Amino acid sequence: MKDPVIVLPYNDSWPDEFKIIGERIRQALGDAAIRIDHVGEHGSWSEQLTLLFRDYLRSHPEACTAYVKEKHRLMELYRNERESYVAGKTPVIWSILQQAHSWSQETGWKPGNSDR
């Protein structure tokens, strides 16, 4: 049986509920939790995009190597300029995502189980 799609009207209590849940996560993870954001339930576009990027790099060592090399190159250029470092990664990330999109269409990619 497939999960039904249910769209609920906005509920003013959701931000407060997320604060409670987020605090529990922060307590459990401590300083390892740099950010905790609600970006959409299971199967959301934002989740899929991140997992596709990760899975493509895992399956394509040459793309992973190119990404790592670019990150190191940018680190040397922008060691103390995080915003410039992050912005500098944009072209290589988009290039990899374009390749990953084609790969996903060719292979029928779907996210696997959680890494746990």
CYANA upper distance limits for C-alpha pairs under 8 A (distance plus 0.5 A):
 13 SER  CA     17 GLU  CA      6.67
 14 TRP  CA     18 PHE  CA      6.57
 15 PRO  CA     19 LYS  CA      6.75
 16 ASP  CA     20 ILE  CA      6.98
 17 GLU  CA     21 ILE  CA      6.83
 18 PHE  CA     22 GLY  CA      6.22
 18 PHE  CA     38 HIS  CA      8.15
 19 LYS  CA     23 GLU  CA      6.49
 20 ILE  CA     24 ARG  CA      6.94
 21 ILE  CA     25 ILE  CA      6.89
 22 GLY  CA     26 ARG  CA      6.60
 22 GLY  CA     36 ILE  CA      6.96
 22 GLY  CA     37 ASP  CA      8.45
 23 GLU  CA     27 GLN  CA      6.60
 24 ARG  CA     28 ALA  CA      6.73
 25 ILE  CA     29 LEU  CA      6.56
 25 ILE  CA     33 ALA  CA      8.43
 25 ILE  CA     36 ILE  CA      8.48
 26 ARG  CA     30 GLY  CA      5.92
 26 ARG  CA     31 ASP  CA      8.24
 26 ARG  CA     33 ALA  CA      6.57
 26 ARG  CA     36 ILE  CA      8.29
 29 LEU  CA     33 ALA  CA      6.12
 39 VAL  CA     44 SER  CA      8.44
 39 VAL  CA     46 SER  CA      7.32
 39 VAL  CA     47 GLU  CA      8.36
 40 GLY  CA     44 SER  CA      6.03
 40 GLY  CA     46 SER  CA      7.86
 40 GLY  CA     47 GLU  CA      8.14
 42 HIS  CA     47 GLU  CA      7.85
 43 GLY  CA     47 GLU  CA      6.82
 43 GLY  CA     48 GLN  CA      6.76
 44 SER  CA     48 GLN  CA      6.66
 45 TRP  CA     49 LEU  CA      6.55
 46 SER  CA     50 THR  CA      6.87
 47 GLU  CA     51 LEU  CA      6.73
 48 GLN  CA     52 LEU  CA      6.41
 48 GLN  CA    111 PRO  CA      7.74
 49 LEU  CA     53 PHE  CA      6.71
 50 THR  CA     54 ARG  CA      6.79
 51 LEU  CA     55 ASP  CA      6.44
 51 LEU  CA    111 PRO  CA      6.99
 52 LEU  CA     56 TYR  CA      6.41
 52 LEU  CA     97 LEU  CA      8.41
 52 LEU  CA    100 ALA  CA      7.22
 52 LEU  CA    101 HIS  CA      8.35
 52 LEU  CA    104 SER  CA      8.26
 52 LEU  CA    111 PRO  CA      7.69
 53 PHE  CA     57 LEU  CA      6.80
 53 PHE  CA     96 ILE  CA      7.87
 53 PHE  CA     97 LEU  CA      6.66
 53 PHE  CA    100 ALA  CA      7.08
 54 ARG  CA     58 ARG  CA      6.73
 55 ASP  CA     59 SER  CA      6.63
 55 ASP  CA    111 PRO  CA      8.47
 56 TYR  CA     60 HIS  CA      6.42
 56 TYR  CA    100 ALA  CA      6.16
 56 TYR  CA    103 TRP  CA      8.35
 57 LEU  CA     61 PRO  CA      6.86
 57 LEU  CA     63 ALA  CA      6.54
 57 LEU  CA     64 CYS  CA      5.41
 58 ARG  CA     64 CYS  CA      7.68
 60 HIS  CA     64 CYS  CA      6.89
 61 PRO  CA     65 THR  CA      6.49
 62 GLU  CA     66 ALA  CA      6.73
 63 ALA  CA     67 TYR  CA      6.64
 63 ALA  CA     96 ILE  CA      7.54
 64 CYS  CA     68 VAL  CA      6.65
 65 THR  CA     69 LYS  CA      6.60
 66 ALA  CA     70 GLU  CA      6.67
 67 TYR  CA     71 LYS  CA      6.69
 67 TYR  CA     92 VAL  CA      7.29
 67 TYR  CA     93 ILE  CA      8.24
 68 VAL  CA     72 HIS  CA      6.76
 69 LYS  CA     73 ARG  CA      6.62
 70 GLU  CA     74 LEU  CA      6.57
 70 GLU  CA     89 LYS  CA      7.82
 70 GLU  CA     92 VAL  CA      8.14
 71 LYS  CA     75 MET  CA      6.53
 71 LYS  CA     89 LYS  CA      7.43
 72 HIS  CA     76 GLU  CA      6.84
 73 ARG  CA     77 LEU  CA      7.00
 74 LEU  CA     78 TYR  CA      6.33
 74 LEU  CA     79 ARG  CA      8.18
 74 LEU  CA     85 TYR  CA      6.20
 74 LEU  CA     88 GLY  CA      7.21
 74 LEU  CA     89 LYS  CA      8.14
 75 MET  CA     79 ARG  CA      5.41
 75 MET  CA     85 TYR  CA      6.98
 77 LEU  CA     85 TYR  CA      8.35
 78 TYR  CA     82 ARG  CA      7.29
 78 TYR  CA     84 SER  CA      6.84
 78 TYR  CA     85 TYR  CA      6.02
 79 ARG  CA     85 TYR  CA      8.11
 81 GLU  CA     85 TYR  CA      6.78
 82 ARG  CA     86 VAL  CA      6.62
 83 GLU  CA     87 ALA  CA      6.56
 84 SER  CA     88 GLY  CA      6.37
 85 TYR  CA     89 LYS  CA      7.08
 86 VAL  CA     90 THR  CA      7.56
 89 LYS  CA     93 ILE  CA      6.61
 90 THR  CA     94 TRP  CA      6.63
 91 PRO  CA     95 SER  CA      6.64
 92 VAL  CA     96 ILE  CA      6.63
 93 ILE  CA     97 LEU  CA      6.57
 94 TRP  CA     98 GLN  CA      6.64
 95 SER  CA     99 GLN  CA      6.97
 96 ILE  CA    100 ALA  CA      6.46
 97 LEU  CA    101 HIS  CA      6.45
 98 GLN  CA    102 SER  CA      7.01
 99 GLN  CA    103 TRP  CA      6.70
100 ALA  CA    104 SER  CA      6.49
101 HIS  CA    105 GLN  CA      6.84
102 SER  CA    106 GLU  CA      6.73
103 TRP  CA    107 THR  CA      6.52
103 TRP  CA    109 TRP  CA      8.19
104 SER  CA    108 GLY  CA      5.90
104 SER  CA    109 TRP  CA      5.13
104 SER  CA    110 LYS  CA      8.25
105 GLN  CA    109 TRP  CA      7.46
